[in-house]
Amino acid sequence: MYFVYIIECSDGSLYTGITTNIERRFNEHKNGEGGHFTKSKEIVRVAYTERHPDRSSALKREAQIKGWTRQKKLELVLKESKG
């Protein structure tokens, strides 16, 4: 099981990634051990997650979301929070 996730940073920026363990990956980002983008940022929260059955489908979805505008990503986060 893989997860696509969006992390919100204190400066309002959004980071999209994949993992098999959301809690572990969030803590890695928070401790500066995550991706290059989040290393110099203060991590606030996991704003969005979705499950995928395998790495391939998670990577495809991650690439799709990364290609979106910030506004479209925020709409996805908002849609889940209303859920």
N, C-alpha and C positions, 0 to 999 in steps of 0.2 A: 504494500500500500504506500503510495506517495501522496504528498500534499503540495499544492501550489499555494503560496502565501504572499500576502502583501503586508509589509511592516511600515508603520508610520514613524517618521523621525520628528524630533522636536522642532525642526525648522520647517515642518510641513511637507517635506519631501516623502516620496513613497518608494519602497524597494520591493521588487518582486523576485521570488526565488522558489526553489523546490526542496523538499526534504522528506525523510521518512519519519522524522520525529520533530514536531513543531516546538515543543517545550525546549528540547536540547538546542535546536537551531536558534530560537529566540535568545536563549542565554548566551550562545556563542556570539551573536550579533551584539548583544548588550555588553559583553566583555571585550569587544574589539577583535574577536577571533572570527567574525563572519566575513562576508564579502568585502571587497575593496571599498565599495561605495559607502558602506555603513561604518567602516573602521573609524572615520573621523567625525561621526555623527552621534548624537544622543538618541537612543532608540526609545520610543514611547510605548508602542503596543503592536500586537498582531491585529491588524485591521480587517483581514479577510483570509479565509482558508477554503479550499475545496479539495475533495478526495479524488484520486485517480488510481486505477487498478495497477498501473505499471509506470516505469520510468519514462518510457517513450511518450505516452499520452500526456504525462505531466510536463515534459520538456516542450512538447508542441503547444500546450496551453500557456506555459510560461512565456514562450516566444510571442504568442499572440498578444497576451496582456502587455508585455514590455513594448510592443509596437503601438499601443494605444496612447491617446492623449491623457494628460493628468485628469482632465474632466471626466473622461470615460472610466478611468480607474476609480475615481471618487464615486461615480454613480454605481459601480459594482459594489463598492464597500457599503454605500448607503442602502442599496437594495438588500444586502445580507442582514444589515442591522435592523431593518424593518421586518425581516424574515418570516 
